[in-house]
Amino acid sequence: MTTEYEAVKPPESELVIVTGMSGAGRTTVAHALEDLGWYVVENLPPSMLGMLTELMSRSRGTIARLAVVMDVRSKDLFPEIRESLALLTSGGVKYRMVYLDASDEVLVRRFEQGRRPHPLQEDGRILDGIQRERDVTGPLREAAELILDSTSMSVHDLARSATELFAESGPIILRINVMSFGFKYGLPTDANYVADVRFIPNPHWVPELRPQTGKDKEVSDYVLSQPGTNEFITNYLKALEPVFEGYRRENKHYATIAVGCTGGKHRSVATTIELGRRLAQLPNVRVNITHRDLGRE
């Protein structure tokens, strides 16, 4: 038995659903995709997703890459989008979902700077609207292939990240973001995997190394020469091999690996750089290295 959306998307076509928190940068990502030649539709009611994808298939290649932006202005967002996505899946349509997020503090500041209310604020505070939106979109965050946290990004940073993520097509290239961080500043909200390297002796307690960072050769040599460090990195990479193979089978393209120490200055930075170096040697893997907390006191 077939569905009304069966075979609506040719294998070479691409469909990306952009959703997430208001104020987190959905429009910025949409504009970046548009600049890359994607056909972008904003604020689409979820019930129309199947029809739009069918139109895409009938365009005879005119619309090869389609991006759909959905937000909480769509009534009953999750039940409707869940039904539409189920129809797409049953019809053999492959898609990717990107969820834009940011911290409550940053979202409040962005709404205040823009002098506009949150769409779910009603008669309450901006923070009340943000919490309602988190409740509504929580299941979509769980289902998303990629979570982009724009908390510490400028508009230009976010646009550049979106451009790097979606500029290429063809064989599946895994884009791995390896991020160092400090546990005392909290876990990264967009991490798919978290590695704890606090078992390594801390260069902070070595006077000549304390003012340096994991980017410096002296600190890096100290961290990487400690008993267990090399074994940890080697075994961690080995554990990731079946994960990456599974990503390719499931047509997933992105993952963030967060490597944490106490302050995000020495051990996590040196380990992140070495882990990223080894990952970059794998076929069809592109690595981006970031240091979230480097420079904090």
Number of C-alpha atoms within 10 A of each C-alpha: 3 8 11 13 19 17 17 21 23 16 11 10 18 19 20 19 19 26 26 29 23 24 21 26 25 24 17 17 24 22 16 23 23 17 13 15 14 22 18 20 16 14 14 15 19 23 17 12 20 20 14 16 21 17 14 23 18 14 11 10 12 10 18 19 20 21 22 23 22 21 21 20 13 15 11 12 18 17 12 17 19 15 13 18 18 12 18 24 14 15 18 16 22 18 19 17 22 21 25 24 24 22 15 17 10 15 22 20 13 15 15 13 9 10 9 10 16 21 15 19 16 11 9 11 13 21 16 15 20 22 14 15 20 18 10 18 19 15 12 19 20 11 13 17 19 22 23 23 19 21 18 12 15 11 15 11 12 22 20 14 16 19 18 12 16 13 13 11 12 6 8 15 18 22 19 20 20 25 26 32 29 27 17 12 13 9 14 21 14 19 19 15 13 17 17 16 20 16 12 18 15 18 22 17 9 11 9 11 17 14 12 17 22 25 17 13 12 14 25 22 12 18 25 18 12 12 12 13 17 16 11 14 19 13 10 13 15 11 11 13 12 11 12 18 13 12 17 15 10 10 16 20 18 19 21 22 21 26 29 29 23 17 22 26 28 30 34 31 33 25 28 28 21 16 21 21 14 14 17 16 11 12 9 12 16 16 21 14 18 17 19 18 19 19 10 10 6
